[in-house]
Amino acid sequence: MAADSSASAQASSNAASNSKLKPALTVTTTQPTIADIPLRLAANGNVQAWQEAIIGSEANGLRIQELHVNIGDVVQRGQLLASFVSETVQTDLAAAQASVAEAAANLAEAQANAERARNLQNTGALSAQQIGQYLSAEATAKARLDATKAALAAQQLRMKHTRVLAPDAGVISARPATFGAVVQSGAELFRMIRQGRLEWRAELTAAEMARISNGSEAIVTAPGGAQWKGKVRMVAPVLDAQTRNGLVYVDLLPPKETKDAKDTKESKAVAAFKPGMYAKGEFLLGHSAGLTIPQQAIVVRDGFSYVFRLNSDGKVTQVKLQTGRRVSQPQGEMVEVLSGLQAGQTVVVSGAGFLNDGDLVKVVSPATAKPAAANAATQK
């Protein structure tokens, strides 16, 4: 009984002593809350063209007469890109047309002779040898007409090849062609990003790739800070034997079609991405619940994160934390607490950076916290 009376007296003495002490700072407090935090997986990789088309010359030995597009131009399927000097081809085409006409006339004459020979075949007016010659001449004339028509088709195809057309819609990314140059068949004239589509090729480890599936969403950030939404098109079936990393192909989705698409925020973000660029990004893998506190409550000292837990006696205790994900909420930036703090405990928010372990504090409502923080130095 005497011991209990002594302890009660000591507690009363401490309480009376604390009531006489001046608080080190006026602060606001909060308690950790459970929040729905997005699961994200960070990665780096290159931005490349979804498909790059090489547009070559099918004409042989012709001179470039005009180049109608330049690097960066947006083209549509079937649009004229380049044209060649066509006088020589036109001359050959006219000659082929004349040959077809001549062969058609010869065939008409041979057919008439063959028809007469067939009518006289049973009369004995013509010998079997003569009839055979007429019939053979008809077949030869028909074959010659077919050959001249094939030659005409070849010349028409050459004429078609004097105009280089875009095989698909896209953006011109390179133009090796030079005005006035004589090019050979197969020579590269243009390179084009098909449909203007880009993709982000993220590098991930085998364990990370197992968390990604086709159709997963991603947000890619350019070096300048612009962001572009994407969707996983394919997860590579193999890993690099040297790095043990694999690629995840993310289609960068085009901006929504609007009347003022050129002025939209999405379009400006798209313009910030270029093929060959090295970019970072995050895969959005869903959500999970986590214990969170405001970013303002965390104090970083000596490279570690701490909070000040409020005790029942009005004093604070410095607690080391292990932090995790961050999430933006209407009330501000929140940080996930992995260890060091439990739900229901009270921590200091405003003024935490001015406190030391064991300080006595005065708790006020958030509405009066700003004036109190302004007087922090004088209270300290």
C-alpha positions in Angstrom: 0.0 0.0 0.0 2.8 2.3 0.9 4.5 1.6 -2.5 1.2 2.4 -4.4 0.8 5.6 -2.6 4.4 6.5 -3.4 3.8 5.8 -7.2 0.6 7.8 -7.3 2.3 10.6 -5.6 5.2 10.5 -8.1 2.8 10.5 -11.1 0.9 13.4 -9.7 4.2 15.2 -9.1 5.2 14.5 -12.8 1.8 15.7 -14.1 2.1 18.9 -12.0 5.6 19.4 -13.3 4.6 19.0 -16.9 1.8 21.4 -16.5 4.2 24.0 -15.4 6.6 23.4 -18.4 6.2 25.6 -21.5 5.5 23.6 -24.7 8.3 23.5 -27.2 6.0 24.0 -30.1 2.4 24.2 -31.1 1.6 21.4 -33.6 -1.2 19.6 -35.3 -1.6 15.9 -35.3 -3.2 13.1 -37.2 -3.6 9.3 -37.1 -2.5 6.9 -39.9 -5.3 5.9 -42.3 -5.9 3.0 -44.5 -5.8 4.0 -48.2 -6.2 2.3 -51.5 -2.7 2.7 -53.0 -1.9 1.9 -56.7 0.6 -0.8 -57.4 3.3 0.5 -59.7 6.4 -1.1 -61.3 9.1 1.3 -62.5 11.2 0.5 -65.6 13.4 2.2 -68.2 13.7 1.6 -71.9 13.9 3.0 -75.4 11.1 4.7 -77.4 11.1 3.2 -81.0 8.8 3.2 -84.0 6.1 0.6 -83.9 7.1 -0.3 -87.5 9.4 1.5 -89.7 8.7 1.2 -93.5 11.6 1.5 -96.0 10.2 3.0 -99.2 12.5 2.1 -102.2 12.7 2.7 -105.9 11.2 0.1 -108.2 12.3 2.1 -111.3 15.8 1.3 -112.7 18.1 3.9 -114.1 15.7 6.9 -113.9 16.4 10.3 -112.6 14.5 11.9 -109.7 12.4 14.7 -111.1 10.7 15.9 -107.9 10.6 15.2 -104.2 7.2 16.1 -102.8 7.7 15.4 -99.0 10.4 16.1 -96.4 11.4 14.7 -93.1 8.7 15.1 -90.5 5.8 15.4 -92.9 2.7 13.4 -92.2 1.5 11.5 -95.2 -1.6 9.4 -96.1 -1.8 6.1 -97.9 -1.4 6.6 -101.7 0.1 10.1 -101.4 2.7 11.1 -104.0 6.2 11.1 -102.4 8.5 11.4 -105.4 8.4 11.3 -109.2 10.9 10.3 -111.8 11.6 11.7 -115.3 9.3 9.6 -117.5 10.0 10.6 -121.1 12.0 7.4 -121.9 9.3 5.3 -120.3 6.6 7.1 -122.3 8.4 6.4 -125.5 8.8 2.7 -124.7 5.1 2.6 -123.7 4.1 4.1 -127.0 6.2 1.5 -128.9 4.6 -1.3 -126.9 1.1 0.0 -127.7 2.0 0.1 -131.4 3.3 -3.5 -131.2 0.0 -4.6 -129.7 -1.9 -2.9 -132.4 0.2 -4.5 -135.1 0.0 -8.0 -133.5 -3.8 -7.6 -133.3 -4.0 -6.8 -137.0 -1.9 -9.8 -137.9 -4.1 -12.0 -135.7 -7.2 -10.7 -137.4 -5.8 -11.6 -140.8 -4.6 -15.0 -139.7 -8.0 -15.8 -138.1 -9.7 -14.9 -141.4 -7.4 -17.2 -143.4 -7.8 -20.0 -140.9 -11.6 -19.7 -141.0 -11.7 -19.9 -144.8 -9.4 -22.9 -144.7 -11.8 -24.7 -142.3 -14.7 -24.0 -144.6 -12.8 -25.5 -147.6 -11.4 -28.4 -145.6 -13.9 -31.0 -147.0 -14.1 -29.7 -150.6 -10.6 -30.6 -151.6 -9.8 -27.1 -152.8 -6.9 -26.9 -150.4 -4.4 -29.5 -149.5 -4.0 -30.7 -145.9 -0.6 -29.0 -145.8 -2.0 -25.6 -146.7 -4.8 -25.9 -144.2 -2.3 -26.8 -141.5 -0.2 -23.8 -142.4 -3.2 -21.4 -142.0 -4.2 -22.9 -138.7 -0.6 -22.7 -137.5 -0.3 -19.1 -138.6 -3.4 -18.3 -136.6 -2.0 -19.8 -133.4 1.3 -18.0 -133.9 -0.4 -14.7 -134.4 -2.4 -15.2 -131.2 0.7 -16.0 -129.2 2.5 -13.0 -130.6 -0.4 -10.8 -129.6 -0.2 -12.2 -126.0 3.5 -11.5 -125.9 3.1 -7.9 -127.1 0.3 -7.4 -124.5 2.7 -8.7 -121.8 5.4 -6.3 -123.0 2.8 -3.4 -122.9 1.9 -4.4 -119.3 5.6 -4.3 -118.3 5.9 -0.8 -119.8 2.7 0.3 -118.0 4.2 -1.0 -114.8 7.4 1.0 -115.4 5.3 4.1 -116.0 3.5 3.4 -112.7 6.9 3.1 -110.9 7.8 6.6 -112.0 5.5 7.8 -109.2 6.5 6.7 -105.7 3.4 6.5 -103.5 3.1 6.1 -99.7 2.3 2.4 -98.9 0.5 3.5 -95.7 -0.2 6.5 -93.5 2.6 7.7 -91.3 5.4 10.2 -90.7 8.5 10.5 -92.9 11.5 9.8 -90.6 14.3 9.9 -93.2 14.8 10.9 -96.8 18.0 9.5 -98.4 16.7 10.5 -101.9 18.4 13.4 -103.6 16.8 15.6 -106.2 18.3 14.9 -109.7 19.9 11.6 -108.7 19.7 8.6 -111.0 18.7 5.6 -108.8 18.7 1.9 -109.3 16.0 -0.5 -108.5 15.8 -1.2 -104.8 17.5 2.0 -103.7 16.1 3.5 -100.5 14.3 6.8 -101.0 12.4 7.3 -97.7 11.8 5.8 -94.3 8.4 6.1 -92.7 7.0 5.5 -89.2 3.9 3.5 -90.0 0.7 5.2 -88.8 2.9 7.5 -86.7 2.8 4.9 -83.9 5.5 4.7 -81.3 6.2 2.1 -78.7 8.2 2.0 -75.5 10.4 -1.1 -75.1 10.8 -1.4 -71.3 13.6 -3.6 -69.9 12.6 -5.8 -67.0 14.0 -8.8 -65.1 12.4 -12.2 -65.3 10.6 -11.7 -61.9 9.3 -8.4 -63.0 8.1 -9.7 -66.3 6.0 -12.3 -64.6 3.9 -9.5 -63.1 3.1 -8.0 -66.5 0.4 -9.2 -68.8 -0.8 -8.1 -72.2 -3.2 -5.2 -71.9 -1.6 -3.8 -68.7 -1.6 0.0 -68.6 1.6 2.1 -68.3 2.6 5.7 -68.0 5.8 6.7 -69.8 7.7 9.9 -68.9 10.0 11.7 -71.4 13.3 13.3 -70.3 11.5 16.7 -70.4 8.8 15.5 -68.0 6.0 15.0 -70.5 3.9 11.9 -69.9 2.1 9.6 -72.4 -0.3 6.7 -71.6 0.4 3.3 -73.0 -0.8 -0.3 -73.1 1.2 -3.5 -73.1 1.1 -5.0 -76.5 3.4 -8.0 -76.0 5.8 -9.4 -73.4 8.9 -10.8 -75.1 9.1 -14.6 -75.0 12.8 -14.7 -74.5 15.4 -12.9 -72.3 18.8 -11.6 -73.2 21.5 -14.2 -72.4 23.9 -11.5 -71.2 21.8 -9.2 -69.1 19.1 -11.7 -68.2 16.6 -8.9 -68.9 13.6 -9.0 -71.3 11.6 -6.5 -73.2 8.0 -5.5 -72.7 6.5 -3.7 -75.7 4.1 -0.9 -74.8 2.0 0.8 -77.5 1.9 4.5 -76.8 -1.7 5.4 -77.4 -2.5 8.3 -79.7 -4.3 11.4 -78.2 -8.1 11.5 -78.4 -9.4 13.1 -81.6 -10.6 16.6 -81.0 -11.2 19.6 -83.2 -8.3 21.4 -81.6 -6.1 18.3 -81.4 -2.9 20.3 -82.1 -3.4 22.4 -79.0 -4.4 19.7 -76.6 -2.2 18.7 -73.7 -2.0 15.1 -75.0 -0.8 16.3 -78.4 2.0 18.3 -76.8 3.0 15.3 -74.8 3.1 13.2 -77.9 5.4 15.7 -79.6 7.9 15.4 -76.8 8.5 11.7 -77.6 11.0 10.8 -80.4 12.2 7.4 -81.7 15.5 6.5 -80.1 14.7 8.4 -76.9 15.5 6.7 -73.5 12.5 7.1 -71.2 11.4 5.9 -67.8 7.9 4.7 -67.0 5.6 2.9 -64.6 3.3 -0.1 -65.1 0.0 0.2 -63.3 -0.7 -3.2 -61.7 -3.8 -2.5 -59.7 -4.4 -1.4 -56.1 -3.9 -2.6 -52.6 -4.6 -1.3 -49.1 -1.9 0.3 -47.1 -1.3 2.4 -43.9 -0.6 6.0 -44.9 0.4 9.3 -43.2 0.9 12.8 -44.7 4.2 13.5 -46.3 4.5 16.6 -44.1 4.6 14.3 -41.0 7.9 12.6 -42.1 11.2 14.1 -41.1 14.3 12.9 -42.9 17.5 12.9 -40.7 20.8 11.2 -41.5 19.2 9.5 -44.5 16.4 7.9 -42.5 12.7 8.7 -42.2 11.2 9.5 -38.8 7.9 10.7 -37.3 7.1 12.1 -33.9 4.6 10.0 -32.0 2.5 11.9 -29.5 2.3 10.3 -26.0 -0.4 10.6 -23.4 1.8 12.9 -21.4 1.9 15.5 -24.2 5.5 14.6 -25.1 6.7 13.2 -28.4 8.8 10.2 -29.2 10.9 10.0 -32.4 10.1 6.8 -34.3 12.0 5.4 -37.2 9.9 4.4 -40.2 10.2 2.2 -43.3 8.2 3.9 -46.0 6.8 2.5 -49.2 4.6 3.8 -52.0 3.4 7.4 -52.4 -0.1 8.4 -53.4 -1.7 11.7 -54.2 -4.9 12.4 -52.3 -7.2 15.4 -52.2 -5.8 16.4 -48.8 -2.2 16.2 -50.1 0.7 13.8 -50.7 0.4 10.6 -48.6 3.2 8.0 -47.9 2.8 4.4 -47.1 4.2 3.1 -43.8 5.6 -0.4 -44.0 6.9 -0.6 -40.4 7.5 1.5 -37.3 3.9 2.8 -36.8 0.5 1.2 -36.1 -3.0 2.3 -36.7 -4.5 4.3 -33.9 -1.3 6.0 -32.9 -1.1 9.8 -33.1 1.7 11.5 -35.0 2.7 15.2 -35.4 2.1 16.8 -38.8 2.8 20.5 -38.9 6.0 21.5 -37.0 7.5 18.0 -37.0 10.7 19.3 -38.5 11.4 21.5 -35.5 11.0 18.8 -32.8 13.4 16.6 -30.9 12.8 13.4 -29.0 11.0 14.1 -25.7 9.8 17.6 -26.5 6.6 18.7 -24.9 4.1 20.0 -27.5 0.8 21.8 -27.6 -1.8 20.3 -30.0 -4.1 22.7 -31.9 -6.6 22.2 -34.7 -5.4 22.5 -38.3 -7.3 25.8 -38.7 -4.9 27.5 -36.2 -1.8 25.6 -37.2 -0.4 28.2 -39.6 -0.1 31.0 -37.1 1.4 28.6 -34.6 4.0 27.3 -37.1 4.9 30.9 -37.9 5.8 31.4 -34.2 7.8 28.1 -34.1 11.2 29.8 -33.7 10.0 31.9 -30.8 8.4 29.0 -29.1 11.5 26.9 -29.5 
